[in-house]
């Protein structure tokens, strides 16, 4: 089994880290710059920064906050939210991100995936997918955009396969049904897409206990797991979660990186 990654997600609204349940009832919980540094020192493998209202408000991402977060960490850093052109991708790259996540804008303009992959390499382009369980769709899951506000006619499995063909190097698959519930990841859709594509799939939505990460790695076949509430509220640390996974014989990186804790 290849080494699994633990990734912390910072949902940012108006310059503050925020968290809700099923994309609703968000409350501000901290400074994303300080939180990024904390998780870096705890040994997180990667960090994801989402400007969660940029797409719905049809505005550019908060590039100044991106740059300040990038100054604090020395690990892969993905950024998403309202990115709608190759030029905006370039701005994010220059601000310190190693990856860019496109979600709603990719649905509106799928060519942004292939354009970004062509200019910067497919490892730079992450396809973010927010999905809802829907029996009317062939796979049983529907793609939604604008932070869960707008349903589309896209089937989740079809869109994942198309995104891979267009040049996405990774998929972050977020279940809105599970998001913020802390009851565990949505294993069915995660496994379905993980087994269908040939690029890494990052499971997102629902992590509440370390066992949930073990489940999504073993049963969901995910390559990485996004966590938020379980560390944001201090119930667990990244280091503790990774040690639990190691005890379960799930391969994770435990060795600290240079600069942590300095």
Secondary structure, DSSP 8 states (H G I E B T S, - for coil): ---BEEEEEEEEETTEEEEEETTEEEEEEE-HHHHHHHHHHHT-SEEEEEETTTTTTT----HHHHHHHHTT--SEEEEESS--SHHHHHHHHHTT-SEEEESHHHHH-THHHHHHHHHH-GGGEEEEEEEEE-TTSTTSEEEEETTTTEEEEEEHHHHHHHHHHHT-SEEEEEETTTTTT-S---HHHHHHHHHH-SSEEEEES---SHHHHHHHHHTS--SEEEE-HHHHTSS--HHHHHHHHHHTT--B--S--TTTT-
